């Protein structure tokens, strides 16, 4: 899944994302990954919140719906925590893959050009 995200970022039409995931600028790459993570969390939270409010609408009105709303809120909070944990794990993997790729590129770059024998 991380490869899909990086592939999507690399294929961004503006070219800006590709430049920001350049191993020559790892800080910008990490910043872009953090922004993508936050955007995904915020989008998922908005969708989740709307679904929760729709579910509240299926509960009885006034005090009679109190237990239903409380149970619905607990269920949705647990679902949200799982979803958020999935998003966080995905972006930890994306960041780890990016840093691993950059370490490999930078370590190869340090050994080039080969030193002449003395």
The first five atom37 places (N, CA, C, CB, O) and aatype in JSON, in Angstrom:
{
  "aatype": [20, 20, 20, 20, 20, 20, 20, 20, 20, 20, 20, 20, 20, 20, 20, 20, 20, 20, 20, 20, 20, 20, 20, 20, 20, 20, 20, 20, 20, 20, 20, 20, 20, 20, 20, 20, 20, 20, 20, 20, 20, 20, 20, 20, 20, 20, 20, 20, 20, 20, 20, 20, 20, 20, 20, 20, 20, 20, 20, 20, 20, 20, 20, 20, 20, 20, 20, 20, 20, 20, 20, 20, 20, 20, 20, 20, 20, 20, 20, 20, 20, 20, 20, 20, 20, 20, 20, 20, 20, 20, 20, 20, 20, 20, 20, 20, 20, 20, 20, 20, 20, 20, 20, 20, 20, 20, 20, 20, 20, 20, 20, 20, 20, 20, 20, 20, 20, 20],
  "atom_mask": [
    [1, 1, 1, 1, 1],
    [1, 1, 1, 1, 1],
    [1, 1, 1, 1, 1],
    [1, 1, 1, 1, 1],
    [1, 1, 1, 1, 1],
    [1, 1, 1, 1, 1],
    [1, 1, 1, 1, 1],
    [1, 1, 1, 1, 1],
    [1, 1, 1, 1, 1],
    [1, 1, 1, 1, 1],
    [1, 1, 1, 1, 1],
    [1, 1, 1, 1, 1],
    [1, 1, 1, 1, 1],
    [1, 1, 1, 1, 1],
    [1, 1, 1, 1, 1],
    [1, 1, 1, 1, 1],
    [1, 1, 1, 1, 1],
    [1, 1, 1, 1, 1],
    [1, 1, 1, 1, 1],
    [1, 1, 1, 1, 1],
    [1, 1, 1, 1, 1],
    [1, 1, 1, 1, 1],
    [1, 1, 1, 1, 1],
    [1, 1, 1, 1, 1],
    [1, 1, 1, 1, 1],
    [1, 1, 1, 1, 1],
    [1, 1, 1, 1, 1],
    [1, 1, 1, 1, 1],
    [1, 1, 1, 1, 1],
    [1, 1, 1, 1, 1],
    [1, 1, 1, 1, 1],
    [1, 1, 1, 1, 1],
    [1, 1, 1, 1, 1],
    [1, 1, 1, 1, 1],
    [1, 1, 1, 1, 1],
    [1, 1, 1, 1, 1],
    [1, 1, 1, 1, 1],
    [1, 1, 1, 1, 1],
    [1, 1, 1, 1, 1],
    [1, 1, 1, 1, 1],
    [1, 1, 1, 1, 1],
    [1, 1, 1, 1, 1],
    [1, 1, 1, 1, 1],
    [1, 1, 1, 1, 1],
    [1, 1, 1, 1, 1],
    [1, 1, 1, 1, 1],
    [1, 1, 1, 1, 1],
    [1, 1, 1, 1, 1],
    [1, 1, 1, 1, 1],
    [1, 1, 1, 1, 1],
    [1, 1, 1, 1, 1],
    [1, 1, 1, 1, 1],
    [1, 1, 1, 1, 1],
    [1, 1, 1, 1, 1],
    [1, 1, 1, 1, 1],
    [1, 1, 1, 1, 1],
    [1, 1, 1, 1, 1],
    [1, 1, 1, 1, 1],
    [1, 1, 1, 1, 1],
    [1, 1, 1, 1, 1],
    [1, 1, 1, 1, 1],
    [1, 1, 1, 1, 1],
    [1, 1, 1, 1, 1],
    [1, 1, 1, 1, 1],
    [1, 1, 1, 1, 1],
    [1, 1, 1, 1, 1],
    [1, 1, 1, 1, 1],
    [1, 1, 1, 1, 1],
    [1, 1, 1, 1, 1],
    [1, 1, 1, 1, 1],
    [1, 1, 1, 1, 1],
    [1, 1, 1, 1, 1],
    [1, 1, 1, 1, 1],
    [1, 1, 1, 1, 1],
    [1, 1, 1, 1, 1],
    [1, 1, 1, 1, 1],
    [1, 1, 1, 1, 1],
    [1, 1, 1, 1, 1],
    [1, 1, 1, 1, 1],
    [1, 1, 1, 1, 1],
    [1, 1, 1, 1, 1],
    [1, 1, 1, 1, 1],
    [1, 1, 1, 1, 1],
    [1, 1, 1, 1, 1],
    [1, 1, 1, 1, 1],
    [1, 1, 1, 1, 1],
    [1, 1, 1, 1, 1],
    [1, 1, 1, 1, 1],
    [1, 1, 1, 1, 1],
    [1, 1, 1, 1, 1],
    [1, 1, 1, 1, 1],
    [1, 1, 1, 1, 1],
    [1, 1, 1, 1, 1],
    [1, 1, 1, 1, 1],
    [1, 1, 1, 1, 1],
    [1, 1, 1, 1, 1],
    [1, 1, 1, 1, 1],
    [1, 1, 1, 1, 1],
    [1, 1, 1, 1, 1],
    [1, 1, 1, 1, 1],
    [1, 1, 1, 1, 1],
    [1, 1, 1, 1, 1],
    [1, 1, 1, 1, 1],
    [1, 1, 1, 1, 1],
    [1, 1, 1, 1, 1],
    [1, 1, 1, 1, 1],
    [1, 1, 1, 1, 1],
    [1, 1, 1, 1, 1],
    [1, 1, 1, 1, 1],
    [1, 1, 1, 1, 1],
    [1, 1, 1, 1, 1],
    [1, 1, 1, 1, 1],
    [1, 1, 1, 1, 1],
    [1, 1, 1, 1, 1],
    [1, 1, 1, 1, 1],
    [1, 1, 1, 1, 1],
    [1, 1, 1, 1, 1],
    [1, 1, 1, 1, 1]
  ],
  "atom_positions": [
    [[0.82, -1.18, 0.0], [0.0, 0.0, 0.0], [0.87, 1.25, 0.0], [-0.94, -0.01, 1.2], [0.54, 2.24, -0.66]],
    [[1.98, 1.23, 0.73], [2.88, 2.38, 0.75], [3.42, 2.66, -0.63], [4.03, 2.14, 1.74], [3.58, 3.82, -1.02]],
    [[3.71, 1.6, -1.38], [4.22, 1.79, -2.74], [3.17, 2.48, -3.6], [4.62, 0.44, -3.36], [3.51, 3.3, -4.45]],
    [[1.9, 2.15, -3.39], [0.84, 2.8, -4.16], [0.79, 4.28, -3.85], [-0.52, 2.16, -3.86], [0.64, 5.11, -4.75]],
    [[0.91, 4.63, -2.58], [0.89, 6.04, -2.2], [2.07, 6.77, -2.8], [0.88, 6.2, -0.68], [1.92, 7.85, -3.36]],
    [[3.25, 6.19, -2.67], [4.43, 6.84, -3.24], [4.29, 6.94, -4.75], [5.71, 6.08, -2.87], [4.7, 7.94, -5.35]],
    [[3.73, 5.91, -5.38], [3.51, 5.97, -6.82], [2.56, 7.09, -7.18], [2.96, 4.64, -7.33], [2.76, 7.78, -8.18]],
    [[1.52, 7.27, -6.38], [0.58, 8.35, -6.62], [1.26, 9.7, -6.45], [-0.63, 8.25, -5.69], [1.06, 10.61, -7.25]],
    [[2.06, 9.82, -5.41], [2.77, 11.07, -5.17], [3.74, 11.35, -6.3], [3.51, 11.03, -3.82], [3.85, 12.48, -6.77]],
    [[4.46, 10.32, -6.75], [5.44, 10.51, -7.83], [4.74, 10.93, -9.11], [6.24, 9.22, -8.06], [5.31, 11.66, -9.92]],
    [[3.51, 10.46, -9.32], [2.8, 10.75, -10.56], [1.98, 12.04, -10.49], [1.9, 9.6, -10.91], [1.22, 12.33, -11.4]],
    [[2.13, 12.8, -9.43], [1.36, 14.04, -9.29], [1.6, 14.94, -10.49], [1.74, 14.77, -7.97], [2.75, 15.16, -10.88]],
    [[0.54, 15.47, -11.08], [0.68, 16.23, -12.31], [1.5, 17.5, -12.16], [-0.66, 16.58, -12.83], [2.15, 17.93, -13.12]],
    [[1.5, 18.12, -11.0], [2.22, 19.37, -10.85], [3.72, 19.18, -10.85], [1.79, 20.06, -9.58], [4.47, 20.12, -11.12]],
    [[4.18, 17.98, -10.56], [5.62, 17.75, -10.46], [6.17, 18.19, -9.12], [6.34, 18.46, -11.58], [7.3, 17.83, -8.76]],
    [[5.4, 18.95, -8.38], [5.87, 19.45, -7.09], [6.08, 18.32, -6.1], [4.87, 20.46, -6.52], [7.09, 18.3, -5.39]],
    [[5.14, 17.38, -6.04], [5.26, 16.27, -5.09], [6.51, 15.46, -5.39], [4.01, 15.37, -5.15], [7.21, 15.04, -4.48]],
    [[6.78, 15.23, -6.67], [7.96, 14.46, -7.03], [9.22, 15.17, -6.55], [8.02, 14.23, -8.56], [10.13, 14.52, -6.02]],
    [[9.29, 16.46, -6.72], [10.46, 17.21, -6.27], [10.59, 17.15, -4.76], [10.38, 18.66, -6.74], [11.7, 17.1, -4.24]],
    [[9.47, 17.16, -4.04], [9.52, 17.16, -2.59], [9.88, 15.79, -2.02], [8.2, 17.6, -2.04], [10.33, 15.7, -0.88]],
    [[9.7, 14.74, -2.8], [10.12, 13.42, -2.33], [11.49, 13.06, -2.88], [9.09, 12.37, -2.74], [11.83, 11.89, -3.01]],
    [[12.24, 14.05, -3.19], [13.6, 13.89, -3.68], [14.51, 13.59, -2.49], [14.09, 15.16, -4.45], [14.46, 14.29, -1.47]],
    [[15.32, 12.57, -2.62], [16.22, 12.2, -1.53], [17.27, 13.28, -1.25], [16.92, 10.89, -1.84], [17.86, 13.3, -0.17]],
    [[17.49, 14.17, -2.19], [18.41, 15.27, -1.95], [17.8, 16.28, -0.98], [18.79, 15.97, -3.27], [18.51, 17.11, -0.41]],
    [[16.48, 16.2, -0.79], [15.77, 17.1, 0.13], [14.87, 16.27, 1.04], [14.94, 18.15, -0.66], [13.64, 16.36, 0.95]],
    [[15.45, 15.48, 1.92], [14.63, 14.58, 2.74], [13.67, 15.31, 3.68], [15.53, 13.69, 3.56], [12.6, 14.8, 3.97]],
    [[14.04, 16.5, 4.15], [13.14, 17.23, 5.05], [11.84, 17.59, 4.34], [13.83, 18.51, 5.58], [10.76, 17.48, 4.92]],
    [[11.94, 18.01, 3.08], [10.73, 18.34, 2.33], [9.9, 17.08, 2.06], [11.09, 19.04, 1.01], [8.67, 17.13, 2.08]],
    [[10.56, 15.97, 1.81], [9.85, 14.71, 1.6], [9.08, 14.3, 2.84], [10.81, 13.61, 1.19], [7.92, 13.89, 2.76]],
    [[9.74, 14.4, 4.0], [9.07, 14.05, 5.25], [7.89, 15.0, 5.52], [10.07, 14.1, 6.43], [6.84, 14.57, 6.0]],
    [[8.09, 16.27, 5.2], [7.02, 17.25, 5.4], [5.82, 16.94, 4.5], [7.54, 18.67, 5.12], [4.67, 17.03, 4.94]],
    [[6.07, 16.57, 3.25], [4.98, 16.22, 2.34], [4.23, 14.99, 2.86], [5.53, 15.95, 0.92], [3.0, 14.97, 2.85]],
    [[4.95, 13.99, 3.3], [4.31, 12.78, 3.83], [3.46, 13.15, 5.04], [5.38, 11.72, 4.22], [2.35, 12.63, 5.2]],
    [[3.95, 14.03, 5.9], [3.18, 14.46, 7.08], [1.91, 15.2, 6.66], [4.04, 15.36, 7.99], [0.85, 15.0, 7.25]],
    [[2.01, 16.05, 5.64], [0.83, 16.78, 5.16], [-0.2, 15.82, 4.55], [1.24, 17.84, 4.11], [-1.4, 15.97, 4.78]],
    [[0.28, 14.84, 3.79], [-0.63, 13.85, 3.21], [-1.33, 13.04, 4.3], [0.13, 12.9, 2.26], [-2.53, 12.77, 4.22]],
    [[-0.57, 12.68, 5.34], [-1.11, 11.93, 6.48], [-2.22, 12.74, 7.15], [0.01, 11.59, 7.5], [-3.31, 12.23, 7.39]],
    [[-1.93, 14.0, 7.43], [-2.91, 14.86, 8.1], [-4.15, 15.04, 7.23], [-2.29, 16.22, 8.42], [-5.27, 15.0, 7.74]],
    [[-3.97, 15.25, 5.94], [-5.11, 15.42, 5.04], [-5.98, 14.16, 5.02], [-4.64, 15.75, 3.62], [-7.21, 14.25, 5.03]],
    [[-5.34, 13.0, 5.0], [-6.12, 11.76, 4.99], [-6.87, 11.58, 6.31], [-5.21, 10.55, 4.73], [-8.03, 11.17, 6.31]],
    [[-6.22, 11.89, 7.42], [-6.89, 11.78, 8.72], [-8.08, 12.72, 8.78], [-5.9, 12.09, 9.88], [-9.17, 12.33, 9.19]],
    [[-7.88, 13.97, 8.36], [-8.97, 14.95, 8.42], [-10.13, 14.54, 7.52], [-8.47, 16.33, 8.04], [-11.3, 14.67, 7.9]],
    [[-9.83, 14.07, 6.32], [-10.88, 13.63, 5.41], [-11.65, 12.44, 5.96], [-10.3, 13.28, 4.06], [-12.88, 12.41, 5.91]],
    [[-10.93, 11.47, 6.48], [-11.57, 10.28, 7.05], [-12.41, 10.66, 8.27], [-10.52, 9.22, 7.43], [-13.49, 10.11, 8.49]],
    [[-11.91, 11.59, 9.07], [-12.65, 12.02, 10.25], [-13.95, 12.71, 9.85], [-11.79, 12.96, 11.11], [-14.99, 12.48, 10.48]],
    [[-13.91, 13.55, 8.83], [-15.13, 14.22, 8.36], [-16.17, 13.2, 7.89], [-14.8, 15.2, 7.22], [-17.35, 13.31, 8.23]],
    [[-15.73, 12.23, 7.11], [-16.64, 11.19, 6.61], [-17.21, 10.39, 7.78], [-15.91, 10.25, 5.61], [-18.4, 10.09, 7.82]],
    [[-16.34, 10.05, 8.72], [-16.75, 9.25, 9.88], [-17.76, 10.03, 10.73], [-15.52, 8.87, 10.73], [-18.77, 9.47, 11.18]],
    [[-17.49, 11.31, 10.94], [-18.39, 12.13, 11.76], [-19.77, 12.23, 11.1], [-17.79, 13.55, 11.97], [-20.8, 12.14, 11.78]],
    [[-19.8, 12.41, 9.78], [-21.09, 12.49, 9.07], [-21.86, 11.18, 9.23], [-20.86, 12.81, 7.57], [-23.08, 11.19, 9.44]],
    [[-21.18, 10.06, 9.13], [-21.83, 8.76, 9.29], [-22.38, 8.61, 10.71], [-20.85, 7.61, 8.97], [-23.46, 8.05, 10.91]],
    [[-21.63, 9.11, 11.71], [-22.09, 9.02, 13.09], [-23.36, 9.85, 13.28], [-20.98, 9.5, 14.06], [-24.3, 9.4, 13.93]],
    [[-23.39, 11.06, 12.71], [-24.58, 11.89, 12.85], [-25.78, 11.25, 12.15], [-24.32, 13.3, 12.29], [-26.9, 11.35, 12.63]],
    [[-25.54, 10.6, 11.02], [-26.63, 9.88, 10.36], [-27.15, 8.77, 11.27], [-26.15, 9.29, 9.01], [-28.36, 8.55, 11.36]],
    [[-26.25, 8.07, 11.93], [-26.64, 6.99, 12.84], [-27.42, 7.55, 14.04], [-25.4, 6.21, 13.33], [-28.38, 6.93, 14.5]],
    [[-27.01, 8.71, 14.54], [-27.76, 9.34, 15.63], [-29.2, 9.6, 15.2], [-27.08, 10.66, 16.08], [-30.12, 9.5, 16.01]],
    [[-29.4, 9.94, 13.95], [-30.74, 10.22, 13.44], [-31.65, 9.0, 13.46], [-30.65, 10.74, 12.03], [-32.87, 9.15, 13.4]],
    [[-31.09, 7.82, 13.55], [-31.91, 6.6, 13.62], [-32.29, 6.25, 15.07], [-31.15, 5.43, 13.0], [-33.07, 5.33, 15.3]],
    [[-31.75, 7.0, 16.02], [-32.1, 6.78, 17.43], [-33.41, 7.51, 17.74], [-30.94, 7.27, 18.38], [-33.75, 8.49, 17.08]],
    [[-34.14, 7.03, 18.75], [-35.36, 7.75, 19.16], [-35.02, 9.18, 19.61], [-36.08, 6.98, 20.31], [-33.9, 9.46, 20.04]],
    [[-35.99, 10.05, 19.51], [-35.78, 11.45, 19.89], [-35.78, 11.62, 21.4], [-36.85, 12.34, 19.26], [-36.2, 10.73, 22.15]],
    [[-35.31, 12.77, 21.83], [-35.3, 13.21, 23.23], [-34.59, 12.2, 24.14], [-36.74, 13.43, 23.72], [-33.66, 11.52, 23.73]],
    [[-35.07, 12.12, 25.4], [-34.4, 11.27, 26.39], [-34.45, 9.8, 26.02], [-35.02, 11.47, 27.74], [-33.53, 9.05, 26.37]],
    [[-35.47, 9.38, 25.35], [-35.61, 7.97, 24.98], [-34.45, 7.51, 24.1], [-36.95, 7.73, 24.25], [-34.1, 6.33, 24.1]],
    [[-33.85, 8.42, 23.36], [-32.74, 8.07, 22.48], [-31.38, 8.17, 23.13], [-32.77, 8.93, 21.28], [-30.37, 7.85, 22.49]],
    [[-31.32, 8.59, 24.38], [-30.04, 8.75, 25.07], [-29.18, 7.5, 25.06], [-30.28, 9.16, 26.49], [-28.02, 7.56, 24.64]],
    [[-29.71, 6.35, 25.5], [-28.9, 5.13, 25.48], [-28.45, 4.74, 24.06], [-29.68, 3.98, 26.1], [-27.33, 4.27, 23.87]],
    [[-29.33, 4.94, 23.09], [-28.98, 4.62, 21.69], [-27.84, 5.52, 21.22], [-30.22, 4.79, 20.76], [-26.88, 5.04, 20.62]],
    [[-27.93, 6.81, 21.5], [-26.88, 7.74, 21.09], [-25.56, 7.44, 21.8], [-27.3, 9.19, 21.37], [-24.49, 7.52, 21.19]],
    [[-25.63, 7.08, 23.08], [-24.4, 6.75, 23.82], [-23.74, 5.51, 23.24], [-24.72, 6.53, 25.33], [-22.52, 5.47, 23.05]],
    [[-24.54, 4.49, 22.95], [-23.99, 3.26, 22.37], [-23.43, 3.53, 20.98], [-25.07, 2.15, 22.31], [-22.38, 3.0, 20.61]],
    [[-24.14, 4.35, 20.21], [-23.67, 4.69, 18.86], [-22.36, 5.46, 18.93], [-24.73, 5.53, 18.11], [-21.43, 5.18, 18.17]],
    [[-22.29, 6.42, 19.84], [-21.06, 7.21, 20.0], [-19.89, 6.3, 20.38], [-21.26, 8.32, 21.08], [-18.8, 6.43, 19.82]],
    [[-20.1, 5.39, 21.33], [-19.03, 4.47, 21.74], [-18.57, 3.61, 20.57], [-19.5, 3.58, 22.89], [-17.37, 3.41, 20.36]],
    [[-19.53, 3.09, 19.81], [-19.19, 2.25, 18.66], [-18.41, 3.05, 17.62], [-20.47, 1.66, 18.02], [-17.4, 2.57, 17.1]],
    [[-18.87, 4.25, 17.32], [-18.19, 5.07, 16.32], [-16.81, 5.53, 16.81], [-19.04, 6.27, 15.95], [-15.88, 5.62, 16.02]],
    [[-16.69, 5.83, 18.1], [-15.37, 6.22, 18.63], [-14.38, 5.07, 18.49], [-15.49, 6.65, 20.1], [-13.23, 5.28, 18.12]],
    [[-14.82, 3.85, 18.8], [-13.94, 2.68, 18.66], [-13.57, 2.46, 17.2], [-14.62, 1.41, 19.23], [-12.41, 2.17, 16.88]],
    [[-14.55, 2.6, 16.3], [-14.26, 2.46, 14.87], [-13.27, 3.53, 14.41], [-15.56, 2.56, 14.04], [-12.35, 3.24, 13.64]],
    [[-13.46, 4.77, 14.89], [-12.57, 5.85, 14.49], [-11.14, 5.59, 14.97], [-13.08, 7.2, 15.03], [-10.18, 5.82, 14.23]],
    [[-11.0, 5.13, 16.19], [-9.66, 4.85, 16.71], [-8.96, 3.79, 15.86], [-9.73, 4.38, 18.18], [-7.76, 3.9, 15.59]],
    [[-9.7, 2.76, 15.45], [-9.12, 1.73, 14.57], [-8.73, 2.33, 13.22], [-10.11, 0.57, 14.36], [-7.64, 2.06, 12.71]],
    [[-9.62, 3.13, 12.64], [-9.34, 3.74, 11.33], [-8.13, 4.67, 11.42], [-10.58, 4.51, 10.82], [-7.26, 4.64, 10.55]],
    [[-8.08, 5.48, 12.45], [-6.96, 6.4, 12.61], [-5.65, 5.62, 12.78], [-7.2, 7.34, 13.82], [-4.63, 6.01, 12.22]],
    [[-5.69, 4.55, 13.55], [-4.49, 3.72, 13.74], [-4.04, 3.13, 12.41], [-4.77, 2.6, 14.76], [-2.84, 3.04, 12.15]],
    [[-4.98, 2.73, 11.55], [-4.62, 2.21, 10.22], [-3.94, 3.28, 9.38], [-5.88, 1.69, 9.49], [-2.93, 3.02, 8.72]],
    [[-4.48, 4.49, 9.41], [-3.89, 5.59, 8.64], [-2.49, 5.89, 9.17], [-4.78, 6.86, 8.7], [-1.55, 6.05, 8.39]],
    [[-2.35, 5.97, 10.48], [-1.04, 6.25, 11.09], [-0.03, 5.18, 10.7], [-1.16, 6.33, 12.63], [1.11, 5.49, 10.35]],
    [[-0.45, 3.91, 10.74], [0.45, 2.81, 10.38], [0.86, 2.91, 8.92], [-0.21, 1.45, 10.65], [2.02, 2.68, 8.58]],
    [[-0.08, 3.25, 8.06], [0.22, 3.38, 6.63], [1.29, 4.45, 6.4], [-1.06, 3.73, 5.83], [2.23, 4.24, 5.64]],
    [[1.14, 5.59, 7.06], [2.11, 6.66, 6.83], [3.44, 6.41, 7.54], [1.53, 7.98, 7.3], [4.47, 6.92, 7.09]],
    [[3.43, 5.64, 8.62], [4.72, 5.22, 9.2], [5.47, 4.37, 8.19], [4.51, 4.43, 10.53], [6.69, 4.51, 8.03]],
    [[4.74, 3.49, 7.5], [5.36, 2.65, 6.47], [5.85, 3.49, 5.29], [4.36, 1.59, 5.97], [6.95, 3.27, 4.8]],
    [[5.04, 4.44, 4.85], [5.45, 5.31, 3.74], [6.71, 6.06, 4.11], [4.31, 6.31, 3.37], [7.65, 6.13, 3.31]],
    [[6.75, 6.63, 5.31], [7.92, 7.38, 5.75], [9.13, 6.47, 5.86], [7.65, 8.06, 7.1], [10.23, 6.83, 5.43]],
    [[8.94, 5.29, 6.42], [10.04, 4.34, 6.55], [10.58, 3.93, 5.19], [9.57, 3.1, 7.33], [11.79, 3.86, 5.0]],
    [[9.68, 3.67, 4.23], [10.11, 3.31, 2.88], [10.89, 4.44, 2.23], [8.9, 2.95, 2.01], [11.92, 4.21, 1.6]],
    [[10.4, 5.67, 2.38], [11.08, 6.84, 1.82], [12.48, 6.98, 2.43], [10.25, 8.12, 2.08], [13.46, 7.17, 1.71]],
    [[12.57, 6.89, 3.76], [13.87, 7.04, 4.41], [14.82, 5.9, 4.05], [13.7, 7.11, 5.93], [16.01, 6.13, 3.88]],
    [[14.29, 4.69, 3.93], [15.13, 3.55, 3.53], [15.66, 3.76, 2.12], [14.32, 2.22, 3.62], [16.84, 3.54, 1.85]],
    [[14.79, 4.19, 1.21], [15.2, 4.43, -0.17], [16.26, 5.54, -0.21], [13.98, 4.82, -1.05], [17.25, 5.43, -0.94]],
    [[16.05, 6.58, 0.55], [17.01, 7.68, 0.55], [18.33, 7.28, 1.19], [16.43, 8.89, 1.29], [19.39, 7.69, 0.72]],
    [[18.29, 6.48, 2.24], [19.55, 6.02, 2.84], [20.36, 5.24, 1.82], [19.28, 5.14, 4.09], [21.57, 5.42, 1.72]],
    [[19.7, 4.39, 1.06], [20.39, 3.61, 0.04], [20.99, 4.5, -1.03], [19.44, 2.62, -0.6], [22.14, 4.28, -1.43]],
    [[20.26, 5.47, -1.5], [20.76, 6.38, -2.54], [21.9, 7.23, -2.01], [19.62, 7.29, -3.06], [22.92, 7.38, -2.68]],
    [[21.73, 7.78, -0.82], [22.77, 8.64, -0.26], [24.03, 7.85, 0.08], [22.26, 9.35, 0.98], [25.14, 8.36, -0.09]],
    [[23.87, 6.62, 0.55], [25.06, 5.83, 0.88], [25.81, 5.45, -0.39], [24.68, 4.56, 1.67], [27.04, 5.41, -0.38]],
    [[25.1, 5.17, -1.48], [25.78, 4.9, -2.75], [26.46, 6.16, -3.27], [24.78, 4.35, -3.81], [27.54, 6.1, -3.84]],
    [[25.82, 7.3, -3.06], [26.38, 8.57, -3.53], [27.67, 8.92, -2.82], [25.38, 9.68, -3.34], [28.55, 9.53, -3.43]],
    [[27.8, 8.56, -1.56], [29.02, 8.89, -0.81], [30.22, 8.11, -1.31], [28.81, 8.62, 0.67], [31.36, 8.55, -1.17]],
    [[29.96, 6.96, -1.88], [31.11, 6.16, -2.34], [31.47, 6.48, -3.79], [30.79, 4.66, -2.19], [32.31, 5.79, -4.38]],
    [[30.87, 7.49, -4.36], [31.13, 7.84, -5.75], [31.67, 9.24, -5.82], [29.86, 7.71, -6.61], [31.14, 10.1, -5.12]],
    [[32.65, 9.55, -6.58], [33.43, 8.62, -7.4], [34.39, 7.83, -6.53], [34.2, 9.37, -8.49], [34.75, 8.27, -5.43]],
    [[34.8, 6.68, -7.0], [35.74, 5.87, -6.2], [37.06, 6.61, -6.03], [35.98, 4.49, -6.88], [37.51, 7.35, -6.91]],
    [[37.64, 6.41, -4.88], [38.93, 7.06, -4.6], [40.05, 6.35, -5.35], [39.22, 7.07, -3.08], [40.05, 5.13, -5.51]],
    [[40.98, 7.14, -5.78], [42.16, 6.57, -6.47], [43.08, 5.95, -5.43], [42.92, 7.66, -7.3], [43.21, 6.46, -4.31]],
    [[43.71, 4.86, -5.8], [44.66, 4.2, -4.89], [45.89, 5.08, -4.75], [45.05, 2.78, -5.4], [46.34, 5.68, -5.73]],
    [[46.43, 5.16, -3.54], [47.63, 5.97, -3.34], [48.88, 5.16, -3.41], [47.58, 6.68, -2.02], [49.98, 5.69, -3.27]]
  ]
}
